[in-house]
Amino acid sequence: GSAGGACANTSRLQGYVGGTLISVNASNNPAYGKTAFISFAVPAGTSYQITSYPTENTSCGAGVFSVFGYQT
């Protein structure tokens, strides 16, 4: 099923390092219970950005996601 109304419970996470798209995980499946995961390395001193852009066709908001970082 879908989320009802105009929203359809899709997901899309995009990871950028230094302004370049590095990692993407997307699902247009409207079923509930989905989990999206992206992972990428960020060199010291380099900027990064994570964008939640669930759908291009409906404006349903950015969704909810968490960010975990670790250093080696």
VENHU-V779553 format. One record per residue. N is the residue number from 0. PHI is phi as a letter, one per 20 degrees, with the letter a starting at -180 (none if undefined). Layout:
# VENHU-V779553
n->N phi->PHI
n->N phi->PHI
This chain:
# VENHU-V779553
n->0 phi->none
n->1 phi->d
n->2 phi->f
n->3 phi->n
n->4 phi->m
n->5 phi->e
n->6 phi->e
n->7 phi->c
n->8 phi->l
n->9 phi->e
n->10 phi->b
n->11 phi->a
n->12 phi->d
n->13 phi->c
n->14 phi->d
n->15 phi->d
n->16 phi->c
n->17 phi->l
n->18 phi->n
n->19 phi->d
n->20 phi->f
n->21 phi->d
n->22 phi->b
n->23 phi->c
n->24 phi->c
n->25 phi->c
n->26 phi->b
n->27 phi->e
n->28 phi->f
n->29 phi->f
n->30 phi->f
n->31 phi->f
n->32 phi->n
n->33 phi->e
n->34 phi->c
n->35 phi->d
n->36 phi->b
n->37 phi->c
n->38 phi->b
n->39 phi->b
n->40 phi->e
n->41 phi->c
n->42 phi->f
n->43 phi->g
n->44 phi->n
n->45 phi->d
n->46 phi->f
n->47 phi->c
n->48 phi->b
n->49 phi->c
n->50 phi->d
n->51 phi->d
n->52 phi->c
n->53 phi->f
n->54 phi->b
n->55 phi->e
n->56 phi->e
n->57 phi->c
n->58 phi->e
n->59 phi->d
n->60 phi->n
n->61 phi->e
n->62 phi->m
n->63 phi->c
n->64 phi->b
n->65 phi->d
n->66 phi->c
n->67 phi->c
n->68 phi->d
n->69 phi->b
n->70 phi->c
n->71 phi->d
